[in-house]
Amino acid sequence: MVVSLKKDEKEAGKAAGKKAAAFIREAIQSKGSANIILATGSSQFETLKQLTSEKDIDWSKVTMFHLDEYIGLPVSHKASFRKYLQERFVEKVPKLKAVNFINGEAHAQNECERLGKLIDQLPVDVALVGIGENGHLAFNDPPADFETDQSYLIVNLDEECRQQQVNEGWFNSIEEVPKQAISMSIKQIMLSQHIICTVPGRRKAKAIQHTLEEDVSNLWPASILQQHSDCYLYLDNSSASFLKNKENYISPGA
C-alpha cells in the first residue's frame, strides 16, 4: 500500500482523481476499455470533481460499477447513491460505455445476482473507495464477511454506520436511515487491479489508525487493504492525525 499525505481534503481528492485518471487511460490504451468502481459519500466529492475534469479520457470505452446502495430508498432521496453518482459523475462526463447502478428499489437478492453476473464478466481495472468511521469498506460493516464469493450481497448496517450518514447530513435522524443495503463484497473489491482510497477528515482518524497500524481483521474491514498488491491511500492531515508511526507510511509524492 502506498500512503500519501496531503494538507487537506481538496489536495487529497485532487491527487486521487489524477491517479485514477492515469490508470483509466492506461487500461484503455492497453486493452481498449476500462472497468471502474465508484464510491460515494462526502469523502469522494473532491476525487470525483477532479476525475470528471480530466482530459483525454475516452469515456465511451469506460464501464462503471456502483459500490453500494440502500435497500428501499427512492432514487429521488438526497441520500440515494444512484442520484449522487448520476449528478456528480455520469452527467459530468461524455456518455459512458455502460453504467451499472445498484437499484435499491428492486428485489434485493435478484439485484445482487444481476450485478454479480455482469461484474464477473468484466475484471475491474480501477476501484475508487472510501473508509467509514467504523472501518467499513463499501457497506461491509464489522464484522465483515471476508470469505463470501458473492460479488454483491445484502448487508445489515450497524448503528455507527447509520449515525455517520446522519452526521454527514444525508438524513435528519438515525430512524430515517435504512437498516439494510446492497454492497459489493470485500473479495470483489480486492479483485480490482488498482484500488484508490480517499479518506479525509478527523472523524476517520481512528479508522485510519486501525487500517494501517493494526493486524488485518474483519472488525476493521478496511484493514484488508493492507493485503492488496496495488492500493493507494490518500489522507489529509486530519485523517492521519492518530497515526503513531506516520513516517513509516507516508509517501508525499504518490
DRENPA-3360 file (N, C-alpha, C; in nm, 2 decimals, always signed):
BEGIN
1 = MVVSLKKD = +0.08/-0.12/+0.00/+0.00/+0.00/+0.00/+0.09/+0.13/+0.00 ~ +0.05/+0.22/-0.08/+0.12/+0.35/-0.09/+0.03/+0.45/-0.02 ~ +0.08/+0.51/+0.08/+0.00/+0.61/+0.16/+0.06/+0.75/+0.13 ~ -0.03/+0.84/+0.09/+0.01/+0.98/+0.05/-0.07/+1.07/+0.14 ~ +0.01/+1.16/+0.21/-0.05/+1.26/+0.30/-0.05/+1.40/+0.23 ~ -0.17/+1.45/+0.22/-0.19/+1.59/+0.17/-0.24/+1.68/+0.28 ~ -0.23/+1.81/+0.25/-0.26/+1.91/+0.36/-0.41/+1.91/+0.39 ~ -0.50/+1.89/+0.29/-0.64/+1.90/+0.32/-0.72/+1.81/+0.22;
9 = EKEAGKAA = -0.85/+1.81/+0.24/-0.94/+1.73/+0.16/-0.93/+1.76/+0.01 ~ -0.92/+1.88/-0.02/-0.91/+1.92/-0.16/-0.79/+1.86/-0.23 ~ -0.67/+1.87/-0.16/-0.55/+1.82/-0.22/-0.55/+1.67/-0.23 ~ -0.60/+1.61/-0.13/-0.61/+1.46/-0.13/-0.70/+1.41/-0.24 ~ -0.81/+1.47/-0.26/-0.90/+1.44/-0.37/-0.85/+1.46/-0.50 ~ -0.78/+1.57/-0.52/-0.72/+1.61/-0.65/-0.61/+1.50/-0.69 ~ -0.53/+1.46/-0.59/-0.43/+1.36/-0.62/-0.49/+1.23/-0.65 ~ -0.59/+1.19/-0.58/-0.66/+1.06/-0.60/-0.73/+1.06/-0.74;
17 = GKKAAAFI = -0.79/+1.17/-0.77/-0.86/+1.18/-0.91/-0.76/+1.17/-1.02 ~ -0.64/+1.23/-1.01/-0.54/+1.23/-1.11/-0.49/+1.08/-1.12 ~ -0.46/+1.02/-1.01/-0.41/+0.88/-1.01/-0.52/+0.79/-1.08 ~ -0.64/+0.80/-1.05/-0.75/+0.72/-1.11/-0.75/+0.74/-1.26 ~ -0.74/+0.87/-1.30/-0.75/+0.90/-1.44/-0.63/+0.84/-1.52 ~ -0.51/+0.84/-1.46/-0.40/+0.78/-1.52/-0.42/+0.63/-1.54 ~ -0.47/+0.56/-1.44/-0.50/+0.42/-1.45/-0.61/+0.39/-1.56 ~ -0.71/+0.47/-1.57/-0.81/+0.45/-1.67/-0.75/+0.47/-1.81;
25 = REAIQSKG = -0.67/+0.57/-1.83/-0.61/+0.59/-1.96/-0.52/+0.47/-1.99 ~ -0.45/+0.42/-1.89/-0.36/+0.31/-1.91/-0.44/+0.18/-1.96 ~ -0.55/+0.16/-1.89/-0.63/+0.04/-1.93/-0.69/+0.05/-2.07 ~ -0.74/+0.17/-2.10/-0.79/+0.19/-2.24/-0.68/+0.17/-2.34 ~ -0.56/+0.22/-2.31/-0.45/+0.21/-2.41/-0.41/+0.06/-2.42 ~ -0.41/-0.01/-2.32/-0.35/-0.15/-2.32/-0.45/-0.25/-2.37 ~ -0.58/-0.23/-2.34/-0.68/-0.33/-2.38/-0.81/-0.28/-2.45 ~ -0.81/-0.15/-2.47/-0.92/-0.09/-2.54/-1.04/-0.05/-2.46;
33 = SANIILAT = -1.04/-0.08/-2.33/-1.15/-0.04/-2.25/-1.11/-0.04/-2.10 ~ -1.20/+0.02/-2.02/-1.17/+0.02/-1.87/-1.30/+0.00/-1.80 ~ -1.28/-0.08/-1.69/-1.39/-0.11/-1.60/-1.36/-0.05/-1.46 ~ -1.45/+0.04/-1.41/-1.42/+0.11/-1.29/-1.53/+0.09/-1.19 ~ -1.50/+0.10/-1.06/-1.59/+0.10/-0.95/-1.59/+0.24/-0.88 ~ -1.70/+0.30/-0.86/-1.71/+0.43/-0.79/-1.78/+0.42/-0.66 ~ -1.72/+0.49/-0.56/-1.78/+0.51/-0.43/-1.85/+0.64/-0.42 ~ -1.92/+0.66/-0.31/-2.00/+0.78/-0.29/-1.96/+0.84/-0.15;
41 = GSSQFETL = -2.05/+0.93/-0.10/-2.02/+0.99/+0.03/-1.94/+1.12/+0.02 ~ -1.93/+1.19/+0.13/-1.86/+1.32/+0.13/-1.72/+1.30/+0.10 ~ -1.66/+1.19/+0.13/-1.51/+1.17/+0.11/-1.47/+1.17/-0.03 ~ -1.57/+1.15/-0.12/-1.54/+1.13/-0.26/-1.57/+1.26/-0.34 ~ -1.62/+1.37/-0.28/-1.65/+1.49/-0.35/-1.54/+1.54/-0.44 ~ -1.42/+1.56/-0.38/-1.31/+1.62/-0.45/-1.24/+1.52/-0.55 ~ -1.25/+1.39/-0.51/-1.19/+1.29/-0.60/-1.27/+1.29/-0.73 ~ -1.40/+1.28/-0.72/-1.49/+1.28/-0.84/-1.48/+1.41/-0.92;
49 = KQLTSEKD = -1.47/+1.52/-0.85/-1.46/+1.65/-0.91/-1.33/+1.66/-1.00 ~ -1.22/+1.60/-0.95/-1.10/+1.60/-1.03/-1.11/+1.50/-1.14 ~ -1.17/+1.38/-1.12/-1.17/+1.28/-1.22/-1.26/+1.33/-1.34 ~ -1.37/+1.40/-1.31/-1.46/+1.44/-1.42/-1.40/+1.56/-1.49 ~ -1.30/+1.62/-1.44/-1.23/+1.74/-1.51/-1.12/+1.69/-1.59 ~ -1.08/+1.57/-1.58/-0.96/+1.52/-1.65/-0.98/+1.51/-1.80 ~ -0.88/+1.55/-1.88/-0.89/+1.55/-2.02/-0.83/+1.42/-2.08 ~ -0.87/+1.40/-2.21/-0.81/+1.29/-2.28/-0.84/+1.15/-2.23;
57 = IDWSKVTM = -0.96/+1.14/-2.17/-1.02/+1.00/-2.14/-1.13/+0.98/-2.23 ~ -1.13/+0.87/-2.30/-1.24/+0.83/-2.39/-1.34/+0.76/-2.31 ~ -1.44/+0.83/-2.25/-1.53/+0.77/-2.16/-1.63/+0.67/-2.23 ~ -1.63/+0.68/-2.36/-1.72/+0.58/-2.43/-1.66/+0.44/-2.42 ~ -1.54/+0.43/-2.37/-1.48/+0.30/-2.35/-1.47/+0.25/-2.20 ~ -1.55/+0.33/-2.12/-1.54/+0.30/-1.98/-1.68/+0.25/-1.93 ~ -1.67/+0.14/-1.85/-1.79/+0.08/-1.79/-1.78/+0.11/-1.64 ~ -1.89/+0.16/-1.58/-1.89/+0.20/-1.44/-1.98/+0.10/-1.36;
65 = FHLDEYIG = -1.92/+0.06/-1.25/-2.00/-0.02/-1.15/-2.01/+0.07/-1.02 ~ -2.12/+0.04/-0.95/-2.16/+0.12/-0.83/-2.13/+0.03/-0.71 ~ -2.07/+0.09/-0.61/-2.02/+0.02/-0.49/-2.13/-0.03/-0.40 ~ -2.23/+0.05/-0.36/-2.33/+0.01/-0.27/-2.45/+0.10/-0.28 ~ -2.56/+0.06/-0.22/-2.68/+0.14/-0.22/-2.78/+0.09/-0.11 ~ -2.85/+0.18/-0.06/-2.95/+0.15/+0.04/-3.07/+0.07/-0.02 ~ -3.12/-0.03/+0.06/-3.24/-0.10/+0.01/-3.36/-0.02/+0.04 ~ -3.45/+0.00/-0.06/-3.58/+0.06/-0.04/-3.58/+0.21/-0.04;
73 = LPVSHKAS = -3.46/+0.28/-0.06/-3.45/+0.42/-0.07/-3.48/+0.47/-0.21 ~ -3.58/+0.56/-0.23/-3.61/+0.61/-0.36/-3.49/+0.68/-0.42 ~ -3.48/+0.67/-0.55/-3.37/+0.74/-0.62/-3.38/+0.89/-0.61 ~ -3.50/+0.94/-0.58/-3.52/+1.09/-0.56/-3.47/+1.14/-0.43 ~ -3.44/+1.05/-0.33/-3.39/+1.09/-0.20/-3.25/+1.15/-0.21 ~ -3.22/+1.25/-0.13/-3.09/+1.31/-0.14/-2.97/+1.22/-0.10 ~ -3.00/+1.11/-0.03/-2.90/+1.02/+0.02/-2.88/+0.90/-0.08 ~ -2.97/+0.90/-0.19/-2.95/+0.79/-0.28/-2.82/+0.80/-0.35;
81 = FRKYLQER = -2.75/+0.68/-0.35/-2.61/+0.68/-0.42/-2.63/+0.68/-0.57 ~ -2.74/+0.63/-0.62/-2.76/+0.64/-0.76/-2.77/+0.79/-0.80 ~ -2.85/+0.86/-0.72/-2.86/+1.01/-0.75/-2.73/+1.08/-0.74 ~ -2.65/+1.04/-0.64/-2.52/+1.10/-0.61/-2.43/+1.08/-0.74 ~ -2.42/+0.96/-0.79/-2.33/+0.93/-0.90/-2.39/+0.98/-1.03 ~ -2.52/+0.99/-1.04/-2.57/+1.04/-1.16/-2.54/+1.19/-1.17 ~ -2.55/+1.26/-1.06/-2.53/+1.41/-1.06/-2.38/+1.45/-1.06 ~ -2.30/+1.37/-0.99/-2.16/+1.41/-0.97/-2.06/+1.34/-1.06;
89 = FVEKVPKL = -2.11/+1.24/-1.14/-2.02/+1.17/-1.23/-2.08/+1.16/-1.37 ~ -2.19/+1.08/-1.38/-2.24/+1.04/-1.51/-2.28/+1.17/-1.59 ~ -2.34/+1.27/-1.53/-2.38/+1.39/-1.60/-2.26/+1.48/-1.63 ~ -2.15/+1.45/-1.57/-2.03/+1.54/-1.59/-1.93/+1.49/-1.69 ~ -1.95/+1.37/-1.74/-1.86/+1.32/-1.85/-1.94/+1.28/-1.97 ~ -1.87/+1.27/-2.09/-1.94/+1.22/-2.21/-2.00/+1.08/-2.18 ~ -2.09/+1.04/-2.27/-2.16/+0.91/-2.25/-2.06/+0.79/-2.23 ~ -2.09/+0.72/-2.12/-2.01/+0.60/-2.09/-2.05/+0.48/-2.17;
97 = KAVNFING = -1.96/+0.38/-2.18/-1.99/+0.26/-2.25/-2.11/+0.19/-2.18 ~ -2.11/+0.19/-2.04/-2.22/+0.13/-1.97/-2.21/+0.18/-1.83 ~ -2.33/+0.20/-1.77/-2.35/+0.24/-1.63/-2.43/+0.14/-1.56 ~ -2.37/+0.07/-1.46/-2.43/-0.03/-1.38/-2.46/+0.01/-1.24 ~ -2.58/+0.08/-1.23/-2.62/+0.12/-1.09/-2.68/+0.00/-1.02 ~ -2.68/+0.01/-0.89/-2.75/-0.08/-0.80/-2.89/-0.02/-0.78 ~ -2.99/-0.09/-0.81/-3.13/-0.05/-0.79/-3.18/-0.10/-0.66 ~ -3.17/-0.01/-0.56/-3.21/-0.05/-0.42/-3.36/-0.06/-0.41;
105 = EAHAQNEC = -3.44/-0.03/-0.51/-3.58/-0.04/-0.50/-3.63/-0.17/-0.57 ~ -3.53/-0.24/-0.63/-3.57/-0.37/-0.69/-3.56/-0.48/-0.59 ~ -3.60/-0.60/-0.63/-3.59/-0.72/-0.54/-3.44/-0.74/-0.51 ~ -3.40/-0.73/-0.38/-3.26/-0.72/-0.34/-3.17/-0.84/-0.39 ~ -3.22/-0.96/-0.36/-3.14/-1.07/-0.40/-3.13/-1.08/-0.55 ~ -3.23/-1.06/-0.62/-3.23/-1.06/-0.77/-3.13/-0.96/-0.82 ~ -3.13/-0.84/-0.75/-3.03/-0.74/-0.80/-2.89/-0.78/-0.77 ~ -2.86/-0.84/-0.66/-2.73/-0.89/-0.63/-2.68/-0.99/-0.74;
113 = ERLGKLID = -2.77/-1.08/-0.78/-2.74/-1.18/-0.88/-2.72/-1.12/-1.01 ~ -2.80/-1.02/-1.05/-2.79/-0.95/-1.18/-2.65/-0.88/-1.19 ~ -2.62/-0.80/-1.09/-2.49/-0.73/-1.09/-2.37/-0.82/-1.08 ~ -2.39/-0.93/-1.01/-2.28/-1.03/-1.00/-2.24/-1.09/-1.13 ~ -2.35/-1.12/-1.21/-2.32/-1.18/-1.34/-2.25/-1.08/-1.43 ~ -2.28/-0.95/-1.42/-2.22/-0.85/-1.50/-2.07/-0.83/-1.47 ~ -2.05/-0.82/-1.34/-1.91/-0.78/-1.30/-1.82/-0.90/-1.31 ~ -1.88/-1.02/-1.30/-1.79/-1.14/-1.31/-1.73/-1.15/-1.45;
121 = QLPVDVAL = -1.80/-1.09/-1.55/-1.75/-1.09/-1.69/-1.65/-0.98/-1.72 ~ -1.64/-0.88/-1.63/-1.56/-0.76/-1.66/-1.46/-0.73/-1.55 ~ -1.34/-0.79/-1.55/-1.25/-0.76/-1.45/-1.23/-0.61/-1.43 ~ -1.22/-0.57/-1.30/-1.22/-0.43/-1.27/-1.07/-0.38/-1.27 ~ -1.06/-0.27/-1.34/-0.92/-0.20/-1.36/-0.90/-0.11/-1.24 ~ -0.99/-0.03/-1.20/-0.97/+0.08/-1.10/-1.10/+0.08/-1.01 ~ -1.07/+0.07/-0.88/-1.18/+0.09/-0.78/-1.15/+0.21/-0.70 ~ -1.25/+0.30/-0.69/-1.24/+0.42/-0.60/-1.32/+0.39/-0.48;
129 = VGIGENGH = -1.26/+0.39/-0.36/-1.34/+0.35/-0.24/-1.30/+0.45/-0.13 ~ -1.38/+0.45/-0.03/-1.36/+0.52/+0.10/-1.36/+0.43/+0.21 ~ -1.34/+0.48/+0.33/-1.35/+0.41/+0.46/-1.44/+0.47/+0.55 ~ -1.53/+0.40/+0.61/-1.62/+0.45/+0.71/-1.56/+0.48/+0.85 ~ -1.63/+0.55/+0.93/-1.58/+0.58/+1.06/-1.57/+0.45/+1.15 ~ -1.65/+0.35/+1.11/-1.63/+0.22/+1.18/-1.54/+0.12/+1.11 ~ -1.47/+0.18/+1.01/-1.37/+0.10/+0.93/-1.43/+0.02/+0.82 ~ -1.56/+0.04/+0.79/-1.62/-0.04/+0.68/-1.56/+0.00/+0.55;
137 = LAFNDPPA = -1.57/-0.10/+0.46/-1.53/-0.09/+0.32/-1.65/-0.12/+0.24 ~ -1.69/-0.03/+0.15/-1.83/-0.03/+0.10/-1.92/-0.03/+0.22 ~ -2.03/-0.11/+0.21/-2.12/-0.12/+0.33/-2.09/-0.25/+0.41 ~ -1.97/-0.30/+0.40/-1.94/-0.42/+0.48/-1.90/-0.37/+0.62 ~ -2.00/-0.36/+0.70/-1.97/-0.32/+0.84/-1.91/-0.43/+0.92 ~ -1.84/-0.40/+1.03/-1.78/-0.51/+1.11/-1.89/-0.58/+1.19 ~ -1.87/-0.72/+1.21/-1.76/-0.80/+1.15/-1.79/-0.83/+1.00 ~ -1.71/-0.79/+0.91/-1.73/-0.81/+0.77/-1.71/-0.95/+0.73;
145 = DFETDQSY = -1.77/-0.99/+0.62/-1.76/-1.12/+0.56/-1.64/-1.12/+0.47 ~ -1.52/-1.17/+0.51/-1.41/-1.17/+0.42/-1.41/-1.30/+0.33 ~ -1.50/-1.39/+0.35/-1.49/-1.52/+0.28/-1.59/-1.54/+0.17 ~ -1.70/-1.47/+0.17/-1.80/-1.49/+0.07/-1.75/-1.47/-0.07 ~ -1.79/-1.55/-0.17/-1.75/-1.54/-0.31/-1.86/-1.46/-0.38 ~ -1.97/-1.42/-0.32/-2.07/-1.34/-0.39/-2.01/-1.20/-0.42 ~ -2.04/-1.15/-0.54/-1.99/-1.02/-0.58/-2.06/-0.91/-0.51 ~ -2.19/-0.93/-0.49/-2.28/-0.83/-0.42/-2.36/-0.91/-0.32;
153 = LIVNLDEE = -2.39/-0.85/-0.21/-2.46/-0.91/-0.10/-2.55/-0.81/-0.03 ~ -2.65/-0.87/+0.04/-2.74/-0.79/+0.13/-2.67/-0.78/+0.26 ~ -2.65/-0.66/+0.31/-2.59/-0.64/+0.44/-2.67/-0.56/+0.54 ~ -2.65/-0.59/+0.67/-2.72/-0.51/+0.77/-2.62/-0.40/+0.81 ~ -2.68/-0.28/+0.83/-2.60/-0.16/+0.86/-2.60/-0.14/+1.01 ~ -2.48/-0.13/+1.07/-2.48/-0.11/+1.22/-2.51/+0.03/+1.26 ~ -2.52/+0.06/+1.39/-2.57/+0.19/+1.43/-2.47/+0.30/+1.41 ~ -2.34/+0.26/+1.42/-2.23/+0.36/+1.40/-2.23/+0.41/+1.25;
161 = CRQQQVNE = -2.25/+0.31/+1.16/-2.26/+0.34/+1.02/-2.38/+0.43/+0.99 ~ -2.49/+0.40/+1.05/-2.61/+0.47/+1.02/-2.60/+0.61/+1.08 ~ -2.54/+0.62/+1.20/-2.52/+0.76/+1.26/-2.43/+0.84/+1.17 ~ -2.33/+0.78/+1.11/-2.24/+0.86/+1.03/-2.32/+0.93/+0.91 ~ -2.42/+0.86/+0.86/-2.50/+0.91/+0.75/-2.58/+1.04/+0.80 ~ -2.62/+1.03/+0.92/-2.69/+1.15/+0.98/-2.59/+1.26/+1.00 ~ -2.47/+1.23/+1.05/-2.37/+1.33/+1.08/-2.33/+1.41/+0.96 ~ -2.33/+1.33/+0.84/-2.28/+1.39/+0.72/-2.40/+1.47/+0.65;
169 = GWFNSIEE = -2.52/+1.47/+0.71/-2.63/+1.55/+0.65/-2.72/+1.48/+0.55 ~ -2.70/+1.35/+0.53/-2.78/+1.28/+0.43/-2.92/+1.25/+0.48 ~ -2.93/+1.24/+0.62/-3.06/+1.21/+0.68/-3.08/+1.30/+0.80 ~ -3.20/+1.32/+0.84/-3.23/+1.41/+0.96/-3.22/+1.34/+1.09 ~ -3.24/+1.21/+1.09/-3.23/+1.13/+1.21/-3.19/+0.99/+1.18 ~ -3.14/+0.91/+1.28/-3.10/+0.78/+1.25/-3.22/+0.69/+1.22 ~ -3.34/+0.73/+1.26/-3.46/+0.65/+1.23/-3.49/+0.65/+1.08 ~ -3.44/+0.75/+1.01/-3.47/+0.76/+0.87/-3.37/+0.68/+0.79;
177 = VPKQAISM = -3.26/+0.64/+0.85/-3.15/+0.57/+0.77/-3.20/+0.42/+0.75 ~ -3.20/+0.37/+0.63/-3.23/+0.23/+0.61/-3.14/+0.14/+0.69 ~ -3.19/+0.02/+0.73/-3.11/-0.07/+0.81/-3.04/-0.17/+0.72 ~ -3.07/-0.18/+0.60/-3.01/-0.27/+0.51/-2.96/-0.21/+0.38 ~ -2.86/-0.27/+0.31/-2.81/-0.21/+0.19/-2.77/-0.33/+0.10 ~ -2.75/-0.30/-0.03/-2.68/-0.39/-0.12/-2.53/-0.34/-0.13 ~ -2.44/-0.43/-0.10/-2.30/-0.38/-0.11/-2.21/-0.48/-0.19 ~ -2.12/-0.42/-0.26/-2.01/-0.51/-0.32/-1.94/-0.57/-0.21;
185 = SIKQIMLS = -1.90/-0.70/-0.23/-1.83/-0.77/-0.12/-1.69/-0.74/-0.11 ~ -1.63/-0.77/+0.00/-1.48/-0.75/+0.02/-1.40/-0.82/-0.09 ~ -1.43/-0.94/-0.11/-1.35/-1.02/-0.21/-1.36/-0.95/-0.35 ~ -1.48/-0.91/-0.39/-1.49/-0.85/-0.52/-1.41/-0.72/-0.53 ~ -1.41/-0.63/-0.42/-1.33/-0.51/-0.42/-1.18/-0.55/-0.44 ~ -1.14/-0.65/-0.37/-1.00/-0.68/-0.37/-0.95/-0.74/-0.50 ~ -1.05/-0.78/-0.59/-1.01/-0.83/-0.72/-0.97/-0.72/-0.81 ~ -0.99/-0.60/-0.78/-0.96/-0.48/-0.86/-0.81/-0.47/-0.88;
193 = QHIICTVP = -0.77/-0.44/-1.00/-0.63/-0.43/-1.03/-0.56/-0.32/-0.95 ~ -0.63/-0.21/-0.95/-0.58/-0.09/-0.87/-0.69/-0.04/-0.78 ~ -0.66/-0.01/-0.66/-0.76/+0.05/-0.56/-0.71/+0.19/-0.52 ~ -0.79/+0.28/-0.53/-0.76/+0.42/-0.49/-0.86/+0.46/-0.38 ~ -0.81/+0.48/-0.26/-0.89/+0.50/-0.14/-0.86/+0.64/-0.09 ~ -0.97/+0.73/-0.08/-0.96/+0.86/-0.04/-1.03/+0.88/+0.09 ~ -0.96/+0.92/+0.20/-1.02/+0.93/+0.33/-0.97/+1.06/+0.40 ~ -1.05/+1.16/+0.38/-1.02/+1.29/+0.46/-1.10/+1.30/+0.58;
201 = GRRKAKAI = -1.06/+1.39/+0.67/-1.14/+1.43/+0.79/-1.10/+1.36/+0.92 ~ -1.11/+1.43/+1.03/-1.07/+1.38/+1.16/-1.16/+1.27/+1.20 ~ -1.29/+1.27/+1.16/-1.38/+1.17/+1.20/-1.34/+1.03/+1.16 ~ -1.25/+1.02/+1.06/-1.20/+0.90/+1.01/-1.06/+0.86/+1.06 ~ -1.01/+0.94/+1.16/-0.87/+0.92/+1.20/-0.86/+0.78/+1.28 ~ -0.95/+0.75/+1.36/-0.94/+0.62/+1.43/-0.95/+0.50/+1.33 ~ -1.03/+0.51/+1.23/-1.04/+0.40/+1.13/-0.91/+0.39/+1.06 ~ -0.85/+0.50/+1.03/-0.72/+0.50/+0.95/-0.61/+0.44/+1.04;
209 = QHTLEEDV = -0.61/+0.47/+1.17/-0.51/+0.41/+1.26/-0.52/+0.26/+1.26 ~ -0.65/+0.21/+1.27/-0.67/+0.06/+1.27/-0.64/+0.00/+1.13 ~ -0.67/+0.07/+1.03/-0.64/+0.02/+0.89/-0.50/+0.00/+0.87 ~ -0.41/+0.09/+0.92/-0.27/+0.09/+0.89/-0.18/+0.03/+0.99 ~ -0.22/+0.04/+1.12/-0.13/+0.01/+1.23/-0.17/-0.11/+1.31 ~ -0.28/-0.18/+1.27/-0.33/-0.30/+1.34/-0.33/-0.41/+1.24 ~ -0.33/-0.54/+1.30/-0.34/-0.65/+1.21/-0.47/-0.65/+1.13 ~ -0.47/-0.72/+1.02/-0.59/-0.73/+0.94/-0.70/-0.81/+1.02;
217 = SNLWPASI = -0.81/-0.75/+1.02/-0.92/-0.80/+1.10/-1.06/-0.76/+1.04 ~ -1.15/-0.85/+1.04/-1.28/-0.82/+0.99/-1.36/-0.72/+1.08 ~ -1.30/-0.70/+1.20/-1.36/-0.60/+1.29/-1.33/-0.46/+1.25 ~ -1.22/-0.44/+1.16/-1.19/-0.32/+1.10/-1.17/-0.35/+0.95 ~ -1.28/-0.37/+0.88/-1.28/-0.43/+0.74/-1.18/-0.37/+0.65 ~ -1.16/-0.24/+0.65/-1.07/-0.17/+0.56/-0.92/-0.21/+0.58 ~ -0.89/-0.28/+0.69/-0.76/-0.33/+0.71/-0.72/-0.43/+0.61 ~ -0.81/-0.49/+0.54/-0.78/-0.59/+0.44/-0.70/-0.52/+0.32;
225 = LQQHSDCY = -0.71/-0.39/+0.31/-0.64/-0.32/+0.20/-0.49/-0.34/+0.22 ~ -0.44/-0.37/+0.34/-0.30/-0.40/+0.36/-0.25/-0.51/+0.27 ~ -0.34/-0.60/+0.23/-0.31/-0.72/+0.15/-0.32/-0.70/+0.00 ~ -0.37/-0.58/-0.04/-0.38/-0.56/-0.19/-0.25/-0.52/-0.25 ~ -0.22/-0.57/-0.37/-0.09/-0.55/-0.43/-0.07/-0.41/-0.49 ~ -0.18/-0.34/-0.51/-0.16/-0.20/-0.57/-0.27/-0.11/-0.52 ~ -0.26/-0.07/-0.39/-0.36/+0.02/-0.33/-0.29/+0.15/-0.30 ~ -0.36/+0.26/-0.33/-0.31/+0.39/-0.30/-0.41/+0.46/-0.20;
233 = LYLDNSSA = -0.36/+0.50/-0.09/-0.45/+0.56/+0.02/-0.41/+0.70/+0.03 ~ -0.51/+0.79/+0.01/-0.49/+0.94/+0.02/-0.55/+0.99/+0.14 ~ -0.47/+1.05/+0.23/-0.51/+1.11/+0.36/-0.49/+1.26/+0.36 ~ -0.56/+1.33/+0.45/-0.52/+1.46/+0.48/-0.47/+1.47/+0.62 ~ -0.42/+1.59/+0.66/-0.36/+1.60/+0.80/-0.46/+1.55/+0.91 ~ -0.59/+1.57/+0.89/-0.68/+1.54/+0.99/-0.70/+1.39/+1.00 ~ -0.72/+1.32/+0.89/-0.74/+1.18/+0.89/-0.62/+1.10/+0.94 ~ -0.50/+1.16/+0.92/-0.38/+1.09/+0.96/-0.33/+1.12/+1.10;
241 = SFLKNKEN = -0.42/+1.20/+1.17/-0.37/+1.26/+1.30/-0.35/+1.16/+1.41 ~ -0.41/+1.04/+1.40/-0.39/+0.94/+1.51/-0.28/+0.84/+1.48 ~ -0.22/+0.85/+1.36/-0.11/+0.75/+1.33/+0.01/+0.77/+1.42 ~ +0.05/+0.66/+1.48/+0.16/+0.66/+1.57/+0.30/+0.67/+1.50 ~ +0.31/+0.61/+1.39/+0.43/+0.60/+1.31/+0.41/+0.65/+1.17 ~ +0.36/+0.77/+1.16/+0.33/+0.83/+1.03/+0.44/+0.82/+0.93 ~ +0.56/+0.84/+0.98/+0.67/+0.84/+0.88/+0.70/+0.71/+0.81 ~ +0.64/+0.60/+0.87/+0.66/+0.47/+0.81/+0.57/+0.45/+0.69;
249 = YISPGA = +0.47/+0.53/+0.67/+0.37/+0.51/+0.57/+0.37/+0.61/+0.46 ~ +0.39/+0.74/+0.50/+0.37/+0.85/+0.41/+0.47/+0.86/+0.29 ~ +0.41/+0.87/+0.17/+0.49/+0.89/+0.05/+0.44/+1.02/-0.01 ~ +0.49/+1.13/+0.02/+0.44/+1.26/-0.02/+0.42/+1.27/-0.17 ~ +0.50/+1.21/-0.25/+0.49/+1.23/-0.40/+0.39/+1.13/-0.47 ~ +0.32/+1.05/-0.39/+0.23/+0.94/-0.46/+0.12/+1.01/-0.53;
% end
